């Protein structure tokens, strides 16, 4: 009897998570790109540069696919190394690509710091860790769009969506 109840609870949790993913994905996919001021972009770049300088990892560019799971990534991070896939740092902010690269490295390091996987719950935990350090609400909104909404769209579609920042 307990197994049946456990299975029903698990199925309900999967349905709820699936509905959350779909809702957040649609917010991303159906929203127009946000207008971001030059001042906010400058603030974002300054903050990302400071984050990069405090990251204890050797970040390296990779033309190859992303990590298949958090365990693979964590194994590299434990060795103070992190591969950044070209697929992962294509933020659509009109920034120098180095800032997109830094953002992805910071994001992945926060996965490690929070011991969170690539599920929606893991992306939300990673967002929460990053947002606590963000210098402003506008930067938090950019991080939310990239870390939570875009990740939900990836989970929903099964592939990376077209990059954009949205403020639904």
ZIFENZI-V290607 format. One line per field, one symbol per residue. phi: phi as a letter, one per 30 degrees, with the letter a starting at -180 (. if undefined). A space follows every 50 residues. Layout:
phi=???
//
This chain:
phi=.dddddddddddddddddddedddddeddccdeddcdddddddddddddd dddcddcddbdbddddddadeeddddddcibadcdedcbcecciceeddd ededddddddeddchcdcdeddddddeeddddcddaddddddddeddcdd dddddddiaddddacbbd
//
